Amino acid sequence: MSEENNLSQPQGKSMGVAGFILSLVTLLFSSWIAVIATASMIAGGSPWLMYFWLVLAIAGVVFSAMGMSKLGKTGGKKGLAIAGLVIGIISVIYCLMLSAGLSAVDAAADNYTDIVDGVNESMDALKDLEDIYGN
C-alpha cells in the first residue's frame, strides 16, 4: 500500500505544472501577440487578441496559486507552482503594459484619422471655393 502512495503524484501537482507552462508561454509570446494585435488594428480590427492573451496570463497565475495551495496541503513539492506564480505575475504585468500601449495607440490612431478627415474636408472646401471664384 505504501508503494502505491509513493508512485502517485501529490494532489495539485498537475495544476502547478499547468500554471507554470501557461505562465511561461504567455510571457514568451506576449511580444509576438502584441505585434499581431497591432497588425490587426492597422487592418481595421481591434486588439482583442491581446486582451485574450492577458486572460491566459491571469489563468496561469490562478492555476499556479491553486496548485501551490493544494501541494502545500498534501505535502508535495511546490517548486514549479511557485515558479509559475512568479512568472505569471510578471507576465500579467507585461501583458497589462502591452494592452495599455495598444489602447493608447488605438486612441491616437482614431485621433489621427479624425485630423486627416478634417484636413481632407478643408481641402475639398478650398477646391469648391476655387471652382466658384475661378482662380
C-alpha positions, 0 to 999 in steps of 0.5 A: 500500500505504501508503494502505491502512495509513493508512485502517485503524484501529490494532489495539485501537482498537475495544476502547478505544472499547468500554471507554470507552462501557461505562465511561461508561454504567455510571457514568451509570446506576449511580444509576438501577440502584441505585434499581431494585435497591432497588425490587426488594428492597422487592418481595421480590427481591434486588439482583442487578441491581446486582451485574450492573451492577458486572460491566459496570463491571469489563468496561469497565475490562478492555476499556479496559486491553486496548485501551490495551495493544494501541494502545500496541503498534501505535502508535495513539492511546490517548486514549479507552482511557485515558479509559475506564480512568479512568472505569471505575475510578471507576465500579467504585468507585461501583458497589462503594459502591452494592452495599455500601449495598444489602447493608447495607440488605438486612441491616437490612431482614431485621433489621427484619422479624425485630423486627416478627415478634417484636413481632407474636408478643408481641402475639398472646401478650398477646391469648391471655393476655387471652382466658384471664384475661378482662380 
